[in-house]
């Protein structure tokens, strides 16, 4: 829920390298931008590659996409010492005082990475089928405690011998009542459901999805 004292809903987007975090942020921005005041902060270690990708793709206007170069371990910049990201959040809110949703994409990291509650109100965690159907049962905070787990690239399951049934079973076991869904972000599968989840977390009506 948006807290008027805190500003926009801050949505942390985490997951391993190549799982589809940037593709998800890109798709959500394009889905929401017409009716929701949205912006993005990306994290990379030594470059601004994800920021540049989102600008090239036309996800949002360039001034709504800020890139942070962490210069070190990606999870440190979103958890142990989030100061560089918190400063980026402050800059973005100063630029757009009426901001409603702010996506904060972490640099690629392992299953143990989590966002500081100071930085993110809600966490989306993205894993992908190509890493094998054992990933959900490996656990880790991203798997077990994220607000929404996105199991991406389901189209690759037959090619890598992964069982979606096994992943479904293990995700239910590891997450309990916490939601998860299967997705093919590049093809648009489940993007609508994820956008609806974000709106609900922000306390915004579903009618914003026009």
Backbone as CSV, one residue per row, in Angstrom:
resi,resn,N_x,N_y,N_z,CA_x,CA_y,CA_z,C_x,C_y,C_z
1,UNK,0.845,-1.200,0.000,0.000,0.000,0.000,0.882,1.252,0.000
2,UNK,0.522,2.241,-0.805,1.279,3.481,-0.865,1.123,4.242,0.446
3,UNK,2.241,4.638,1.030,2.271,5.440,2.249,2.622,6.869,1.838
4,UNK,1.707,7.789,2.062,1.926,9.165,1.605,3.160,9.781,2.249
5,UNK,3.531,9.300,3.435,4.717,9.824,4.091,5.997,9.241,3.500
6,UNK,5.892,8.040,2.942,7.071,7.343,2.423,7.221,7.552,0.922
7,UNK,6.145,7.885,0.254,6.212,8.069,-1.189,5.662,6.862,-1.927
8,UNK,6.203,6.566,-3.103,5.655,5.498,-3.944,5.874,4.116,-3.350
9,UNK,5.093,3.157,-3.830,5.372,1.763,-3.509,6.703,1.396,-4.144
10,UNK,7.611,0.869,-3.346,8.931,0.478,-3.842,8.931,-1.031,-4.054
11,UNK,9.081,-1.429,-5.298,9.004,-2.842,-5.665,10.399,-3.347,-6.011
12,UNK,10.983,-4.166,-5.143,12.276,-4.770,-5.427,12.111,-5.939,-6.383
13,UNK,12.944,-5.990,-7.404,12.920,-7.087,-8.371,14.282,-7.765,-8.325
14,UNK,14.309,-8.998,-7.794,15.565,-9.715,-7.632,15.575,-11.026,-8.384
15,UNK,16.738,-11.678,-8.361,16.869,-12.971,-9.020,18.249,-13.141,-9.617
16,UNK,18.611,-14.372,-9.956,19.935,-14.643,-10.532,20.140,-13.964,-11.883
17,UNK,21.406,-13.879,-12.298,21.751,-13.336,-13.612,21.029,-14.130,-14.704
18,UNK,20.415,-13.413,-15.636,19.793,-14.059,-16.782,18.419,-14.639,-16.546
19,UNK,17.856,-14.425,-15.363,16.550,-15.027,-15.062,15.391,-14.282,-15.721
20,UNK,15.632,-13.016,-16.094,14.580,-12.241,-16.752,14.097,-11.044,-15.961
21,UNK,14.916,-10.560,-15.023,14.515,-9.407,-14.209,14.267,-8.168,-15.069
22,UNK,15.229,-7.858,-15.927,15.099,-6.653,-16.747,13.941,-6.781,-17.724
23,UNK,13.764,-7.964,-18.284,12.630,-8.190,-19.191,11.310,-7.982,-18.458
24,UNK,11.250,-8.409,-17.195,10.030,-8.219,-16.406,9.785,-6.740,-16.131
25,UNK,10.820,-6.032,-15.709,10.669,-4.596,-15.448,10.233,-3.876,-16.717
26,UNK,10.842,-4.223,-17.831,10.487,-3.631,-19.123,9.006,-3.858,-19.433
27,UNK,8.564,-5.101,-19.284,7.169,-5.442,-19.594,6.192,-4.742,-18.653
28,UNK,6.526,-4.676,-17.364,5.632,-4.030,-16.403,5.538,-2.524,-16.649
29,UNK,6.667,-1.902,-16.960,6.635,-0.462,-17.253,5.744,-0.177,-18.452
30,UNK,5.892,-0.974,-19.492,5.095,-0.756,-20.703,3.610,-1.020,-20.448
31,UNK,3.328,-1.938,-19.533,1.930,-2.252,-19.225,1.286,-1.180,-18.353
32,UNK,2.061,-0.566,-17.465,1.498,0.345,-16.471,1.633,1.822,-16.820
33,UNK,2.559,2.177,-17.689,2.957,3.583,-17.844,1.838,4.516,-18.283
34,UNK,0.826,3.997,-18.969,-0.248,4.870,-19.458,-1.140,5.384,-18.335
35,UNK,-1.207,4.638,-17.235,-2.164,4.993,-16.180,-1.552,5.080,-14.783
36,UNK,-0.284,4.707,-14.655,0.379,4.718,-13.349,1.648,5.556,-13.461
37,UNK,1.911,6.376,-12.458,3.122,7.188,-12.421,4.262,6.298,-11.922
38,UNK,5.123,5.872,-12.834,6.091,4.819,-12.538,7.501,5.241,-12.938
39,UNK,8.497,4.695,-12.232,9.907,4.941,-12.548,10.711,3.704,-12.145
40,UNK,11.991,3.696,-12.526,12.842,2.515,-12.318,14.230,2.934,-11.852
41,UNK,14.791,2.139,-10.952,16.211,2.222,-10.603,16.819,0.854,-10.870
42,UNK,17.890,0.816,-11.665,18.571,-0.450,-11.944,19.904,-0.488,-11.208
43,UNK,20.401,-1.702,-10.988,21.694,-1.897,-10.339,22.588,-2.772,-11.209
44,UNK,23.790,-2.312,-11.474,24.832,-3.119,-12.112,26.128,-2.861,-11.366
45,UNK,27.079,-3.781,-11.486,28.316,-3.630,-10.710,29.208,-2.528,-11.280
46,UNK,29.532,-2.630,-12.574,30.476,-1.682,-13.167,29.925,-0.935,-14.378
47,UNK,28.701,-1.211,-14.776,28.132,-0.576,-15.966,26.728,-0.060,-15.640
48,UNK,26.076,0.478,-16.651,24.659,0.847,-16.535,23.885,0.136,-17.636
49,UNK,24.274,-1.104,-17.870,23.733,-1.863,-18.994,22.216,-2.014,-18.930
50,UNK,21.689,-2.345,-17.754,20.237,-2.545,-17.644,19.483,-1.233,-17.842
51,UNK,20.020,-0.151,-17.289,19.418,1.161,-17.518,19.385,1.473,-19.010
52,UNK,20.500,1.241,-19.682,20.591,1.547,-21.112,19.641,0.674,-21.926
53,UNK,19.495,-0.597,-21.529,18.562,-1.483,-22.233,17.133,-0.953,-22.125
54,UNK,16.738,-0.560,-20.924,15.370,-0.078,-20.717,15.109,1.218,-21.480
55,UNK,16.117,2.072,-21.559,15.961,3.312,-22.332,15.825,2.988,-23.815
56,UNK,16.691,2.090,-24.317,16.622,1.715,-25.741,15.293,1.065,-26.088
57,UNK,14.768,0.276,-25.167,13.521,-0.440,-25.438,12.301,0.476,-25.364
58,UNK,12.505,1.672,-24.818,11.395,2.607,-24.683,10.454,2.262,-23.549
59,UNK,10.984,1.585,-22.512,10.142,1.206,-21.371,9.484,2.431,-20.749
60,UNK,10.282,3.473,-20.544,9.816,4.753,-20.000,10.683,5.854,-20.594
61,UNK,10.311,7.090,-20.354,11.184,8.206,-20.720,12.507,8.063,-19.966
62,UNK,13.592,8.504,-20.587,14.928,8.292,-20.024,15.083,8.875,-18.623
63,UNK,14.411,9.994,-18.339,14.571,10.608,-17.017,13.844,9.839,-15.918
64,UNK,13.078,8.826,-16.295,12.398,7.975,-15.314,13.170,6.679,-15.044
65,UNK,14.350,6.541,-15.616,15.156,5.330,-15.452,16.537,5.742,-14.967
66,UNK,16.871,5.372,-13.746,18.159,5.753,-13.158,18.993,4.499,-12.945
67,UNK,20.259,4.559,-13.328,21.145,3.412,-13.149,22.133,3.641,-12.027
68,UNK,22.280,2.639,-11.161,23.232,2.701,-10.056,24.369,1.724,-10.342
69,UNK,25.606,2.205,-10.262,26.776,1.330,-10.363,27.225,1.013,-8.943
70,UNK,27.042,-0.235,-8.536,27.304,-0.595,-7.138,28.791,-0.719,-6.841
71,UNK,29.601,-1.085,-7.852,31.037,-1.211,-7.653,31.451,-2.373,-6.777
72,UNK,30.532,-3.275,-6.477,30.866,-4.417,-5.631,29.748,-5.429,-5.622
73,UNK,29.704,-6.244,-4.587,28.721,-7.321,-4.489,27.301,-6.767,-4.622
74,UNK,26.512,-7.294,-5.563,25.177,-6.724,-5.803,24.264,-6.737,-4.586
75,UNK,24.324,-7.831,-3.780,23.348,-7.873,-2.688,23.686,-6.900,-1.568
76,UNK,24.951,-6.480,-1.464,25.310,-5.493,-0.447,24.573,-4.178,-0.684
77,UNK,24.445,-3.793,-1.953,23.832,-2.504,-2.297,22.320,-2.489,-2.127
78,UNK,21.712,-3.665,-1.951,20.263,-3.683,-1.710,19.923,-4.130,-0.291
79,UNK,20.928,-4.557,0.452,20.644,-5.077,1.793,21.528,-4.446,2.869
80,UNK,22.785,-4.886,2.961,23.633,-4.471,4.084,23.922,-2.970,4.088
81,UNK,24.196,-2.425,2.900,24.435,-0.985,2.789,23.702,-0.477,1.557
82,UNK,22.442,-0.132,1.763,21.583,0.286,0.644,21.648,1.786,0.392
83,UNK,22.630,2.467,0.977,22.655,3.936,0.925,22.687,4.473,-0.499
84,UNK,23.425,3.824,-1.393,23.521,4.313,-2.771,22.167,4.213,-3.473
85,UNK,21.412,3.159,-3.161,20.076,3.011,-3.735,19.067,3.941,-3.073
86,UNK,19.184,4.115,-1.770,18.278,5.033,-1.074,18.454,6.462,-1.586
87,UNK,19.701,6.829,-1.906,19.948,8.154,-2.479,19.306,8.270,-3.859
88,UNK,19.379,7.181,-4.641,18.747,7.181,-5.969,17.228,7.284,-5.847
89,UNK,16.664,6.618,-4.841,15.220,6.713,-4.584,14.840,8.159,-4.273
90,UNK,15.610,8.797,-3.412,15.323,10.192,-3.044,15.379,11.109,-4.265
91,UNK,16.371,10.886,-5.131,16.488,11.712,-6.336,15.272,11.530,-7.242
92,UNK,14.839,10.288,-7.386,13.718,10.013,-8.285,12.420,10.617,-7.737
93,UNK,12.225,10.517,-6.428,11.013,11.086,-5.827,11.034,12.613,-5.910
94,UNK,12.214,13.210,-5.757,12.321,14.667,-5.900,11.988,15.088,-7.330
95,UNK,12.378,14.262,-8.282,12.122,14.562,-9.697,10.649,14.389,-10.040
96,UNK,10.027,13.361,-9.432,8.615,13.057,-9.716,7.863,12.908,-8.390
97,UNK,7.439,14.008,-7.791,6.815,13.970,-6.460,5.538,13.135,-6.394
98,UNK,4.857,12.955,-7.519,3.607,12.192,-7.520,3.807,10.733,-7.931
99,UNK,5.033,10.267,-7.877,5.347,8.888,-8.253,4.507,7.903,-7.442
100,UNK,3.973,6.882,-8.126,3.128,5.887,-7.455,3.820,4.540,-7.280
101,UNK,4.608,4.132,-8.266,5.314,2.849,-8.201,6.751,3.054,-8.666
102,UNK,7.697,2.577,-7.868,9.114,2.664,-8.210,9.710,1.258,-8.183
103,UNK,10.123,0.774,-9.346,10.776,-0.531,-9.430,12.264,-0.367,-9.147
104,UNK,12.803,-1.245,-8.307,14.233,-1.249,-8.000,14.763,-2.627,-8.370
105,UNK,15.491,-2.692,-9.479,16.003,-3.977,-9.961,17.402,-4.215,-9.414
106,UNK,17.592,-5.337,-8.753,18.912,-5.657,-8.217,19.826,-6.136,-9.333
107,UNK,21.136,-6.082,-9.071,22.064,-6.757,-9.962,21.872,-8.254,-9.783
108,UNK,22.263,-9.041,-10.772,22.101,-10.494,-10.660,22.843,-11.030,-9.452
109,UNK,22.214,-11.936,-8.729,22.843,-12.470,-7.527,22.328,-13.876,-7.275
110,UNK,22.703,-14.430,-6.141,22.319,-15.803,-5.827,20.994,-15.843,-5.068
111,UNK,20.604,-17.047,-4.660,19.298,-17.236,-4.034,19.205,-16.646,-2.628
112,UNK,20.340,-16.202,-2.082,20.323,-15.670,-0.714,20.072,-14.165,-0.666
113,UNK,20.039,-13.505,-1.817,19.903,-12.043,-1.829,18.496,-11.612,-1.421
114,UNK,18.421,-10.601,-0.583,17.138,-10.017,-0.181,17.273,-8.499,-0.148
115,UNK,16.147,-7.815,-0.234,16.136,-6.354,-0.165,15.955,-5.899,1.277
116,UNK,16.658,-4.838,1.639,16.428,-4.203,2.929,15.000,-3.680,2.984
117,UNK,14.300,-3.858,4.111,12.955,-3.291,4.239,12.958,-1.766,4.153
118,UNK,14.105,-1.152,4.388,14.238,0.296,4.197,14.097,0.672,2.729
119,UNK,14.522,-0.260,1.855,14.596,0.035,0.428,13.351,-0.404,-0.331
120,UNK,12.851,-1.602,-0.047,11.729,-2.159,-0.813,10.562,-2.511,0.099
121,UNK,9.361,-2.154,-0.339,8.141,-2.521,0.386,7.676,-3.915,0.001
122,UNK,7.911,-4.281,-1.251,7.428,-5.532,-1.841,8.554,-6.091,-2.699
123,UNK,8.694,-7.415,-2.716,9.739,-8.036,-3.525,9.159,-9.035,-4.511
124,UNK,9.548,-8.884,-5.779,9.292,-9.889,-6.804,10.607,-10.618,-7.035
125,UNK,10.581,-11.943,-6.992,11.815,-12.701,-7.195,11.652,-13.576,-8.419
126,UNK,12.609,-13.467,-9.347,12.512,-14.141,-10.641,13.554,-15.248,-10.733
127,UNK,13.092,-16.466,-10.997,13.992,-17.564,-11.333,13.580,-18.072,-12.707
128,UNK,14.429,-18.916,-13.316,14.033,-19.395,-14.635,14.223,-20.894,-14.768
129,UNK,13.387,-21.457,-15.613,13.309,-22.905,-15.800,14.614,-23.471,-16.341
130,UNK,15.358,-22.679,-17.115,16.573,-23.205,-17.740,17.636,-23.592,-16.722
131,UNK,17.509,-23.092,-15.486,18.452,-23.473,-14.432,18.127,-24.840,-13.838
132,UNK,17.009,-25.442,-14.264,16.644,-26.778,-13.793,15.488,-26.753,-12.818
133,UNK,14.770,-27.876,-12.748,13.577,-27.910,-11.891,13.891,-28.052,-10.413
134,UNK,15.191,-28.145,-10.079,15.582,-28.245,-8.667,15.618,-26.887,-7.967
135,UNK,15.578,-25.797,-8.732,15.786,-24.467,-8.147,14.805,-24.142,-7.015
136,UNK,13.491,-24.352,-7.166,12.595,-23.994,-6.050,12.934,-24.698,-4.740
137,UNK,13.325,-25.962,-4.810,13.585,-26.673,-3.554,14.940,-26.338,-2.940
138,UNK,15.769,-25.578,-3.645,17.031,-25.122,-3.057,16.790,-24.071,-1.977
139,UNK,15.617,-23.447,-2.020,15.269,-22.483,-0.977,16.070,-21.199,-1.089
140,UNK,16.290,-20.570,0.046,16.901,-19.244,0.069,15.812,-18.199,0.213
141,UNK,16.140,-17.038,0.771,15.125,-16.012,1.045,14.318,-15.591,-0.177
142,UNK,14.965,-15.503,-1.339,14.234,-15.107,-2.536,13.129,-16.086,-2.878
143,UNK,13.418,-17.364,-2.726,12.435,-18.413,-3.016,11.351,-18.452,-1.949
144,UNK,11.746,-18.399,-0.701,10.795,-18.670,0.383,10.062,-17.437,0.900
145,UNK,10.680,-16.235,0.809,10.102,-15.083,1.496,9.698,-13.923,0.588
146,UNK,9.994,-14.002,-0.697,9.570,-12.916,-1.587,8.047,-12.837,-1.600
147,UNK,7.527,-11.669,-1.897,6.068,-11.494,-1.918,5.434,-12.197,-3.108
148,UNK,6.173,-12.274,-4.211,5.707,-13.023,-5.380,6.914,-13.663,-6.048
149,UNK,6.853,-14.975,-6.242,7.901,-15.708,-6.958,7.450,-15.897,-8.399
150,UNK,8.303,-15.503,-9.334,8.015,-15.645,-10.762,8.946,-16.706,-11.334
151,UNK,8.371,-17.797,-11.813,9.155,-18.870,-12.442,9.073,-18.636,-13.948
152,UNK,10.137,-18.091,-14.501,10.136,-17.578,-15.867,10.692,-18.597,-16.871
153,UNK,10.483,-18.300,-18.139,11.006,-19.069,-19.279,10.458,-20.488,-19.319
154,UNK,9.166,-20.623,-19.061,8.572,-21.968,-19.050,8.620,-22.617,-20.423
155,UNK,8.786,-21.810,-21.469,8.883,-22.377,-22.816,10.132,-23.227,-23.003
156,UNK,11.127,-23.042,-22.127,12.380,-23.786,-22.247,12.346,-25.130,-21.531
157,UNK,11.288,-25.400,-20.792,11.230,-26.637,-19.997,11.515,-27.893,-20.819
158,UNK,10.885,-28.090,-21.982,11.155,-29.314,-22.746,12.603,-29.411,-23.221
159,UNK,13.234,-28.278,-23.461,14.603,-28.270,-23.994,15.643,-28.620,-22.943
160,UNK,15.336,-28.327,-21.677,16.311,-28.595,-20.610,15.887,-29.769,-19.731
161,UNK,14.786,-30.402,-20.093,14.318,-31.558,-19.322,13.786,-31.200,-17.952
162,UNK,13.248,-30.002,-17.811,12.707,-29.567,-16.517,11.215,-29.871,-16.451
163,UNK,10.771,-30.300,-15.287,9.360,-30.613,-15.071,8.674,-29.456,-14.353
164,UNK,7.701,-28.840,-15.016,6.946,-27.765,-14.370,6.121,-28.297,-13.211
165,UNK,5.708,-29.554,-13.305,4.948,-30.169,-12.206,5.809,-30.266,-10.950
166,UNK,7.074,-30.656,-11.129,7.994,-30.737,-9.989,8.230,-29.345,-9.406
167,UNK,8.410,-28.362,-10.266,8.645,-26.996,-9.789,7.422,-26.460,-9.055
168,UNK,6.245,-26.785,-9.554,5.005,-26.378,-8.893,4.918,-26.992,-7.501
169,UNK,5.169,-28.274,-7.423,5.103,-28.978,-6.131,6.100,-28.396,-5.138
170,UNK,7.350,-28.204,-5.594,8.390,-27.729,-4.691,8.171,-26.272,-4.285
171,UNK,7.670,-25.463,-5.209,7.392,-24.062,-4.871,6.302,-23.979,-3.803
172,UNK,5.273,-24.809,-3.943,4.212,-24.823,-2.927,4.771,-25.234,-1.563
173,UNK,5.644,-26.223,-1.586,6.223,-26.721,-0.331,7.100,-25.652,0.327
174,UNK,7.918,-24.966,-0.470,8.862,-23.997,0.080,8.185,-22.681,0.487
175,UNK,7.091,-22.317,-0.195,6.499,-20.995,0.012,5.246,-20.994,0.880
176,UNK,4.665,-22.148,1.126,3.443,-22.159,1.921,2.334,-21.405,1.215
177,UNK,1.791,-20.384,1.879,0.678,-19.618,1.315,1.129,-18.463,0.416
178,UNK,2.414,-18.223,0.327,2.883,-17.100,-0.491,2.690,-17.409,-1.969
179,UNK,2.275,-16.439,-2.768,1.948,-16.713,-4.172,3.179,-16.900,-5.059
180,UNK,2.989,-17.664,-6.123,3.988,-17.802,-7.181,3.238,-18.046,-8.472
181,UNK,3.921,-17.823,-9.580,3.291,-18.103,-10.869,4.342,-18.457,-11.907
182,UNK,3.890,-19.136,-12.944,4.740,-19.498,-14.070,4.585,-18.444,-15.154
183,UNK,5.688,-18.129,-15.829,5.665,-17.029,-16.792,6.572,-17.300,-17.987
184,UNK,6.247,-16.631,-19.052,7.142,-16.485,-20.203,7.096,-15.003,-20.532
185,UNK,7.928,-14.245,-19.842,7.846,-12.788,-19.898,8.015,-12.273,-21.320
186,UNK,8.950,-12.820,-22.055,9.198,-12.347,-23.425,7.961,-12.492,-24.302
187,UNK,7.178,-13.536,-24.054,5.961,-13.763,-24.842,4.741,-13.091,-24.219
188,UNK,4.935,-12.435,-23.078,3.832,-11.733,-22.429,3.008,-12.580,-21.481
189,UNK,3.356,-13.855,-21.324,2.565,-14.727,-20.446,2.789,-14.357,-18.986
190,UNK,1.718,-14.076,-18.277,1.678,-13.750,-16.843,2.020,-12.292,-16.535
191,UNK,2.383,-11.499,-17.537,2.683,-10.088,-17.273,1.466,-9.376,-16.686
192,UNK,0.292,-9.672,-17.232,-0.938,-9.052,-16.735,-1.172,-9.398,-15.262
193,UNK,-0.957,-10.654,-14.902,-1.158,-11.083,-13.515,-0.178,-10.387,-12.575
194,UNK,1.063,-10.233,-13.026,2.070,-9.579,-12.188,1.748,-8.095,-12.044
195,UNK,1.313,-7.466,-13.128,0.912,-6.056,-13.065,-0.257,-5.873,-12.103
196,UNK,-1.199,-6.800,-12.142,-2.352,-6.742,-11.240,-1.890,-6.874,-9.781
197,UNK,-0.922,-7.744,-9.540,-0.369,-7.919,-8.194,0.261,-6.614,-7.708
198,UNK,1.039,-5.973,-8.570,1.695,-4.716,-8.191,0.659,-3.642,-7.863
199,UNK,-0.372,-3.527,-8.682,-1.424,-2.542,-8.407,-2.079,-2.797,-7.054
200,UNK,-2.364,-4.062,-6.773,-2.998,-4.403,-5.494,-2.101,-4.015,-4.326
201,UNK,-0.800,-4.282,-4.453,0.133,-3.937,-3.384,0.228,-2.428,-3.194
202,UNK,0.035,-1.690,-4.285,0.095,-0.226,-4.212,-1.225,0.387,-3.772
203,UNK,-2.264,-0.451,-3.616,-3.571,0.064,-3.246,-4.252,0.808,-4.377
204,UNK,-3.863,0.483,-5.611,-4.447,1.128,-6.787,-5.485,0.213,-7.416
205,UNK,-6.561,0.767,-7.967,-7.634,-0.067,-8.512,-7.212,-0.816,-9.772
206,UNK,-7.799,-1.990,-9.951,-7.508,-2.796,-11.129,-7.922,-2.088,-12.410
207,UNK,-8.818,-1.136,-12.290,-9.271,-0.382,-13.463,-8.137,0.419,-14.099
208,UNK,-7.017,0.568,-13.390,-5.850,1.236,-13.981,-5.268,0.417,-15.137
209,UNK,-5.576,-0.876,-15.175,-5.112,-1.718,-16.284,-6.090,-1.580,-17.441
210,UNK,-5.869,-0.584,-18.272,-6.793,-0.337,-19.385,-6.311,-1.053,-20.638
